[in-house]
Amino acid sequence: MPRAVRKLVCLGFGYCAQALARAAAGEFRDIAGTARRAERARALVSNGFSVLPIDDPELLRGATDILISAPPEAGGDPVLAAWGDAIGGLPGVEWIGYLSTTGVYGDRDGGWVSEDDAPRPGEERSQRRLAAERAWLAFGRAHGMPVHIFRLAGIYGPGRNVLDRLRDGTARRIVKPGQVFSRIHVDDVAGALRASIARPKAGRIYNVADDEPVGQDEVVAFAADLLGIAPPPEEPFESAALSPLARSFYAECRRVRNERMKRELGVTLRYPTYREGLRSLAAP
């Protein structure tokens, strides 16, 4: 179907959905979505996007591509519960994308994981994501819908990065030997989604991560050097005062493979490591 007659609907118009909407603005006749906060809704409308209440029947009318980024709840995926029947009855849907997390792989003691590895989430939030993934894939099979799962690594980009935290004095340099994290710039998330929209493959799962997992302390030190300032003092993980949520991220260690994304979708990362990403964000 020509892009001129296609409509993208973002169910959850958050950070990644907005990046996709900006990148693909010229590729759809309409981009619509939902936003809970009035300030966000006004900003999206000012950029030419349609923002409608979650219960507005016009939201899905004419949708050909649907992105789901709303987080799952204790009772399951809220979008599937509220809109599953409506989406299942839509004609002409060519692509559905569900944004998940690489957290579904759980702790791998620093080992590499790919989409061929069975998930084994440890944290409750990741268990919910896996349940939502499976529910959407089952929905796709039941309705003949082209559902795709995107497991995102730690997302950073404009307004959400260590450079900003260094500037405002909130960055910390937590050191846990052997601990690494995988990351992805939000523009590369948008690039992977656009590539999948162009090459849909129903039921496929893709890891969306950059090429070089490293420790957060290394990233903080590199960012401080870019700004020409001293990095924050090192804090041993064992004695660092961290919230339960922050501490839980250090409970898991894995390296995420991204070869399927590159091979099947033809993705070339704009920011293959944190270095390129942070340099772009630090540029005046």
N, C-alpha and C positions, 0 to 999 in steps of 0.2 A: 504494500500500500504506500503511495507517495507520502512523504513526510508532511506535505502541505495540508493533508486532510487528517493528520493524526493528532491525538490529544493525550498529553501526559498528565496523569493524576498522581499527586504525592500525598499519600495517607500518612501524615506526619511530615510537616514541612520544616524539619530541623536543619542542622548544620550540613549534613551530606546532601540532603534533598535540595537545599538551596544552591549548593555548588553544582549539582546536576542541572538544575533549572537555569542557572546563569550560563553554563557551558552549552546547553542545548536550546537556548532561547529561540534561535533561528530555525530550528528543525521541526517545530510543531506549530500547528495553527493555534493551539491553546495549551497553556500549562496551568493547572489548577491544583489546589490542595487545601489542607486544613491547618489552622494555627490556633493554639489556645490563647496565646497572649496577644492583646490588642496591639501592642507596640510592634510585634513581629508581623502581624497581619498588615498593618499600615505600610511597613517597609516593603513587604512583598508586593502589595498592590501598587505602590509607587514605582516598582520596577517592571510593571506590566503583567504581573501574574494574577490569576483569579484566586481569591481566598474565600471559601464558603464554610458555613457551619457543617459539622460532621454529619448532621441529620438532614442536610439539604439534598433533596432528590436530584437536583441539577448537577451535583458534584461528579457523579459517575456517567452522566449522559454523554455518549459519544466517546468514552474512554477507549483508547487503543493500547496504551501502555500505562502500567500501574506500578508505582514504587511504594513499598510498605516499610516504614522506618520506625513506626511507633513501637515502644518496648512492650514485651509481654508482661502480663500481670499474673498474680498468683492463680487466678482462675483460668488462665490461658491467654491466647492472643486476642486483644480487644477488637482489632480490625476484622479478623475472621469471624468473630462472634457477631459484630454489628453489621458487617457488609458481605459476609460470605455468600449468602443466598443471592444478593443483588449482583455481585461480581460473577458468580457462577452462571447467571442468566444473560450476561452481556454478550452481544454479538461482536465479532471483529476484534477481540483482544489478541494482540500479537506478542505481548511480553508482560510478564509480571516478575518483579524483583523484590526479594525479601532481604533486608539488611540484618545480618546476624553478627556473630563475634567469633574470633579465633579462640576465645575462652572455652568453647565447647570441647576443645581437645584436652583440657585439663593440664595437669603437670606432667612434663615429659623429661624432667631432670636435665634440661638443656638440649635434649635431642630434637632432631628435625621432624616435622609433621607435614603431611600432605593430605589432600582430599581423600586419598585411598586409606588413610588411617582411621580406624573406628573412633568416634568421639568418646570421651570419658570425662565429662565435666565434673569438677569438684565443688565449685561454688554454686549456691542456689540460683543466682542470677543467670549463670551459664546453663544450668539445668533447664531453666525456663526457656532460654533461647533455643536449646536443642529441641524441646518439646514443640515450640512454635515452628521451627524448621520442618519437623516431621509432619505437623498438622497442615502446613501449606503445601508440602510435596504431595501429601495424600489428597488434599483438595484438588491439586492440579491433575492428578491421575483420575480422580472421580469425575471431573468436569471437562477433561480434555483441554486444560488450560496450560500455557507455557510458563510454568513457575521456575524461577532460578533463585538459588541461594548464594549470598555473598557474605563470606566470613571475613570481617574486617579486623585488621590489627589495630594497634593504638593510633587514633586519628589525631593529627595536628594540622595547623594551617593558620591563616590570618585570624587574629583574635583568640587563638587557642594554641599557644606554644610557649616553650621555655624562655624565649627571648623576652616576652611580655612579663613573665614571672620574675626574671632577673631585673628588669627595669623597675618593677614595683616592689621589689624586695621580698617576694614570697617564695622564690625558688629555693629548693633544698638539694643538697648533694648527698643522697643516701647511698652508702656503699655496702653491698652484699656480694662478696667474691663469688664469681661464677654465674651471677644473675644476669640474664639478658631479656630484652623485650623486642618484639617486632613492631614496626611502625608503618604508617602510610600517610602521605600528604593528602589532604581532602581533594585537591585537584586531580590526583591520581585515582581516587575513589570514583570521582565523576567520569574520568576517562575510561575506567573499566566498565562502568554502567553503560556508557554510550556505546562502547564496543560490543557489549552483550545485546543491547537493543538492535544493533545493526546485524548481529549474528546470533539470533536466539537459538537455544538448544534446550528444549523442555526438560526439566528435571535435573539440570546440571548444577553442581556446587563448585564455587570458585573461592579460593583464598585470595584476599586482596591485601598484600603486604609488600614492603620494599625488599631490597636485596640483602640488607645487612642488619641483622639483629645485634644489638649491643646493649650494654648496661646503661641505665639512666644517668649514672654519675659521669660517664664519658660524654654523653650528650650535653649535660650541664656545663662541663668544662669547656667543650668546644664552643658552645653558645656564648659563654663569658668571654672567650678569646675574640670572638667576632665583634663583641661590643667594646673590647678593649678595657675590660674590668676584671678584677680578681674574682675567681669563682667562690661560691659559698664554701665554708669549711666542710670537710668531710664529716659525715655522721655515720658511725657504724650502725647497721640495720638493727642489731640485737638491742642496742640501747636507745635508739631513736624513738622519740615520742610521736607515734603515728596513730591516726584514727583506725578503728577496726577495718573500715573499707580500704584505706590506703595500705594497711598491712596485708590485707588479703591479696592484693595484686602481686606482692613479693612472695606469696606462698607457692606460686606456679612459675615454672621456667621452661620455655620452649622456643624453638626456632621454626618459623613458618615458611614453607616452600611456596613459591608463586609461579612455578613453571607452567601449570595448566592455564592460568590466566594469560600468560604470554603466548603460549603455543596455540590455544584454541581461539582466543579473541584477538590475537595480533597486537596485544598491548605493549607499547614501549613506554616505560615509566619516565615521566618528566623529571621526577626526583628519585633516582634509584637508591639513594641513601639519605640519611638525615643531614649530611653535609650540604648537599645541593639544596635540600629543602630549607634549611636554616639560612643559608647564604641568600636565597631569594627573599626570605622574610626580613632579613637584616638590611637588605639593600634600600637606600633612600628612595 
